[in-house]
Amino acid sequence: MKNDNSVSRLAKTLRKELDRYSEGEKLPSNRELVTQHQVSPVTVSRAIATLTAEGLVTSQTGAGVFKATTRRSRGALGDVSWQEVTLSADPPPAAIDTGPRGTDATGVLATLAAPPSEVIDLNGGYPHTTLQPERALATALARAGRRPGAWSRPPVEGLAELRDWFARDIGGPSGSLDASDVLITAGGQGALTTALRALTPPGSPILVESPTYPGMLAVARAAGLRPVPVPVDAEGVRTDLLAEAFAATRARAVVCQPLFHNPTGAVLSPQRRTAVLDIARASGAFVVEDDFARRLVHADSPPLPPPLAADDPDGVVVHVRSLTKATSPSLRVGALTARGPVSERLRAIQVVDSLFVSRPLQETTLELVGSPAWARHLRELSDTLRDRRTALHTALISALPSLIPQQPQRGGYHMWLRLPDGTDEHAIAATALRHGAAVTAGGPYFTAEAPAPHLRLSYASASGTAQLEEGVRRLHHALAENSALPVDRTTAEP
């Protein structure tokens, strides 16, 4: 703290002294500043870094520090109203009408928004820093930087060693996949974007679970596709309705989350696993398997079913796998697996969109998954997610028993709460935020009007179980204030 105060004082002094310098004039050396102000070299370095971040000075390696050139204000904004017409103009008559042009990122941005520090985050889609393997990532990054060629251009499909690791990780011990079936992507969102653009032309229908991940719906609409909902129940996607949807729409792909579905948490039952593949195969369609939660299994979970891709010799499944959820939002490395001619189309789309995935990130991923720290982190994450799920479930039983899921899944990082009919879920979310708890309204998870109001609660982004319990207490007060439930206002008092 004392050093931070010294840095602040020196930075304040140097700001005033900058008035004596002309633009581009060199400041005294760090050594001279140490002597002049009787502070440590570290204090001088940090104060200069502060001024650099503020744009007041520039630092040139080997030359010194100089007063920055004043930024000139840009010219007045012209008349850009023409863009409103251009961006919303109807397509020509010969074009296929795919609906309004544009991309709605509301559902995605909601999970990326960081609430103020005083607000408990029951909304986020990424793990709290306490759940991230920061030390293991730092070690992996340092080792990756020392690898020969770490900063050279990687193969467009991804590093061979990393593709081989994903093939084993997804295909399992049976070895149903090999490295040639794998394309390295920039996380799961990048993989979904590539898959949907490659499999379905603009203007076409695509079958999606209802409800489903808003980020996937945004990708589909941005690609000019028309999402057609197929309802989900406790056993996963309704395969009877899936067959009818394929027949009615002649769609050529369905996006499915068989494991710990977002947002319902459902796991596709064994009978429906077989049915999904059979129906898609008979329809001449692909199954895009979004396997985002496999590394988010809880310590008390029974053995997991293998991915659909592991039981698919005919190339029906295009599998999406990402390491981001289980590690860090910034480790944006994932994989697409596919078999047959579609692999080349996936590769071509990705090359056009992004050329390739950063080699240092791929090298870091290889270092991470090849270290003993990886297995240790997954065990710790599994234990912690179990404890957080239990804590949230227990708090809901105590404060809001009518809202709890019948059987919380032993995987993933969220719970899906059904609100009473007629409840304004957006008002509840807004009131909860005012009470200091960020929750997610269910509407963005549906392709059109939601059949019922819902809330989604995440237990991965809070700092710990105590915050989860306090978050439920705050949600209780929000529901009571909106008269959403016949709750006793004293039930959730500490």
Buried (B, 14 or more C-beta within 10 A) or exposed (E): EEEEEBBBBBBEBBBEBBEEEEEEEEBBEBEEBBEEBEBBEEBBBBBBBBBBEEEBBBBEEEEBBBBBEEEEEEEEEEEEEEEEEEEEEEEEEEEEEBEEBEEBEEBBEBBEEEBEEEBBBBBBBBBBEEBBBEEBBEBBBEBBEEBEEBEEEBEBBBBEEBBBBBBBBBBBEEEBBBBEBBBBBBBBBBBBBBBBBBBBEEBBBBBBBBBBBBBBBBBBBBBBBBBBBBEBEEBBBBBEBBBEBBEEBEBBBBBBBBBBBBBBBBBBBEEBBBBBBEBBBEBEBBBBBBBBBBBBBBBEBEEBBBBBBBBBEEBBBBBBBBBBBBBBBEBBBBBBBBBEEBBEBBBEBBBEEBEBBBBBBBBBBBBBBBBEBBEEBBEEBBEBBBBBBBBBBBBBEBBBEEBBBEEBBBBBBBBBBBBEEEBBBEBBBBBBBEBBBBBBBBBBBBBEEBEEBBBBBBBBBBEBBEBBBBBBBBBBBBBBBBEBBEBEEEEBEE
